[in-house]
Amino acid sequence: MIEFLWPLAFALLPLPFLVRWLTKPAELPATGALKVPFYRQLVSSGTTSAKGAIRRPVRLVLATLIWALLVTGLARPVYVGPEVPLPVEGRNIMMAIDLSGSMGQQDFALDGRPTTRLEVVKDAAEDFLARRKGDRVGLVLFSDRAYLQAPLTFDRKVVTELLGEAQVGLTGQETAIGDAIAVAAKRLKDRPADSRVLVLLTDGASNAGALEPMKAAEIAKDLGIRIYTIGVGAGPQEVRTAFGRQIVDPARGLDEATLTAIADATGGQYFRARDVKGLANVYAEIDRLEPVEGDPQTVRPSVALYYWPLGLALFLTALFSAIAAWAAPRSRSTLASQPAGV
């Protein structure tokens, strides 16, 4: 679609006619007169009447068209294309996922079949990442040590694929929560303030790594990072054993006190996920607490077109000048060929 950035410029279109109408004709000087000895031959030849009558409308049309093109160029025509969405600058979210040996425990059920904790976490995290449009997301995996699996990126599909490839015990059987917080904080510290978020998921207590969890939480707090901690594991269950029915707690190794303290110290929140639905609700609550910032923004690219009317005006001006130059010698030669009269 073509639009004009300065449409008021079209108010200048009648300007030449107004000037012609309002301006008085130039007065002839009274001090003398021009005597043309061949005036009668000039009148009889019809040069001033016939050819002049033909050229005057052509000159008027060309001059009017040139002026209209100049005004059109001044109005700055542009071609405006369709709307193009812009990426929305949202949160910067690092996800730290526990890969210790206990994450392979099958105390969850997915689609009616026993499933490991890690598989449920992958499934819930995939849904969570799909909703974080406009966010940068990254991935830290940890067990005996923590390492960066995916830096902060808008490509949520790649992060989802990398999480899907993670395996229990990939880097050991223990749990280094403090190191996981430190690795994530290193990637978040240079991001804009108030958008630094860490979602840490584990099913145990920190028993490995070089940094204590609370010390790492203090560092994260100083960097303005909010940490949401998630404790995973089924609640107490009654099972049948050789000694009869007994109550067992699959999540007895979970250090809820430390996870709660980490979240409280950094302005986040601790969540407990005992089943698939509970884990999905946890991620939905984090969505509510950390919404994607702003509405989707769009831009309509535009291409300037002013040089087209200006170029055409230049071409017509050159044509106008060529016609005038071609007619002038013919008029002079016609006059020169007439015999001198009285």
C-alpha positions, -999 to +999 in steps of 0.1 A: +000+000+000+013+035-009+011+062+017+023+098+019+043+110+049+036+147+042+001+147+026-003+185+033+022+191+006-006+186-020-020+219-008+007+235-030-008+222-062-028+253-071+000+277-062+012+285-098-025+293-108-029+315-077+003+334-085-008+338-121-043+350-110-031+374-083-001+388-100-006+418-123+008+416-159+041+434-164+035+470-177+050+479-210+075+508-209+062+540-224+096+552-235+097+535-269+084+508-292+100+480-311+098+484-349+097+452-369+102+459-406+090+424-416+059+425-394+034+421-422+052+391-437+053+376-401+016+380-397+008+367-431+030+336-427+009+325-397+040+316-376+029+333-344-007+320-347-006+284-359+026+270-344+023+291-313-013+279-308-001+243-310+030+247-287+013+267-260-011+238-248+019+213-249+040+236-228+011+242-204+005+205-200+042+197-195+046+225-170+015+214-150+026+178-150+062+187-138+048+208-110+024+180-099+053+155-099+074+179-078+047+183-053+041+145-052+078+140-044+076+166-017+047+147-001+072+118+004+053+087-010+063+054+006+053+018+000+042+002+033+045-035+035+026-061+056+032-062+094+063-082+105+064-094+141+094-084+163+109-106+190+097-096+224+124-090+250+111-110+280+127-129+309+161-145+309+154-180+324+180-206+333+168-241+341+189-262+363+179-299+362+192-326+386+206-357+368+217-376+400+210-413+403+178-409+423+162-391+393+159-425+378+135-437+404+101-448+390+077-433+416+057-412+390+032-424+365+028-410+330-002-422+309-009-450+334+026-465+334+055-461+359+079-434+348+112-421+361+113-387+377+135-374+350+111-384+322+083-366+339+105-335+344+113-335+307+077-337+297+066-309+320+096-287+311+088-291+274+053-276+280+068-249+301+093-239+275+067-239+248+048-211+266+079-189+272+076-171+238+098-140+239+121-153+267+157-163+265+161-197+281+192-217+290+199-251+305+222-263+333+225-300+341+241-311+374+249-342+395+285-346+408+293-313+390+273-287+371+278-278+335+262-255+309+242-275+284+226-245+265+234-208+269+206-183+270+189-183+236+155-175+220+156-209+203+135-228+228+133-258+205+170-265+208+169-262+246+140-287+246+159-311+224+191-309+246+170-315+277+154-345+260+189-360+254+199-358+291+203-391+309+204-400+346+239-402+360+254-384+330+280-367+352+277-389+384+253-400+411+256-371+436+239-337+438+258-304+435+231-278+440+255-250+449+276-254+418+245-255+396+234-221+410+269-207+404+270-218+368+235-204+361+244-171+379+275-167+358+253-167+326+226-145+341+247-117+357+252-097+325+215-098+315+191-068+322+181-063+358+147-076+369+147-103+342+171-128+357+154-160+368+166-195+378+144-225+380+162-252+399+147-287+401+161-315+423+149-346+442+176-347+469+200-328+491+233-312+481+262-336+488+287-327+462+303-297+445+327-269+456+301-243+467+276-246+495+240-240+483+233-211+507+266-194+498+256-197+461+222-183+470+238-152+486+258-146+454+226-150+433+208-125+456+236-099+452+233-103+414+195-098+415+186-134+404+153-148+416+155-186+422+124-208+421+132-242+436+112-274+429+114-305+450+104-336+430+093-370+445+062-389+453+047-386+488+045-413+514+031-445+500+019-479+514+037-508+498+035-546+504+068-561+516+079-595+529+072-581+564+037-569+555+024-535+545+047-506+552+047-469+547+077-457+526+086-421+516+103-421+481+113-384+487+129-389+521+162-376+508+147-343+497+162-313+516+131-291+516+145-268+542+175-258+521+154-254+489+129-232+508+158-211+522+174-206+488+141-194+473+133-171+502+168-156+502+165-146+465+129-135+464+117-167+447+095-195+459+097-232+468+074-257+452+068-293+460+058-317+431+045-351+442+030-362+409+027-353+372-002-330+377+015-313+406+047-306+385+025-292+357+008-269+382+042-258+395+053-246+361+020-229+355+024-210+388+059-199+377+043-187+344+020-166+365+047-152+387+071-145+358+048-136+328+063-129+294+069-091+293+048-069+270+025-077+241+038-089+208+051-060+187+050-056+149+066-033+124+055-024+089+086-020+067+084+009+043+103+018+011+107+054+000+093+062-035+099+100-037+127+095-063+102+082-089+081+113-093+112+135-089+130+115-116+100+117-139+098+155-133+135+158-142+129+138-174+100+160-185+119+191-177+147+179-200+120+171-227+105+206-222+139+222-227+146+201-258+113+211-274+119+247-267+155+245-281+142+227-312+114+252-319+136+283-314+159+278-344+130+270-367+113+302-357+145+322-363+151+305-397+115+312-407+118+349-398+152+352-415+138+338-448+111+365-450+119+395-472+123+428-455+093+450-457+085+486-450 
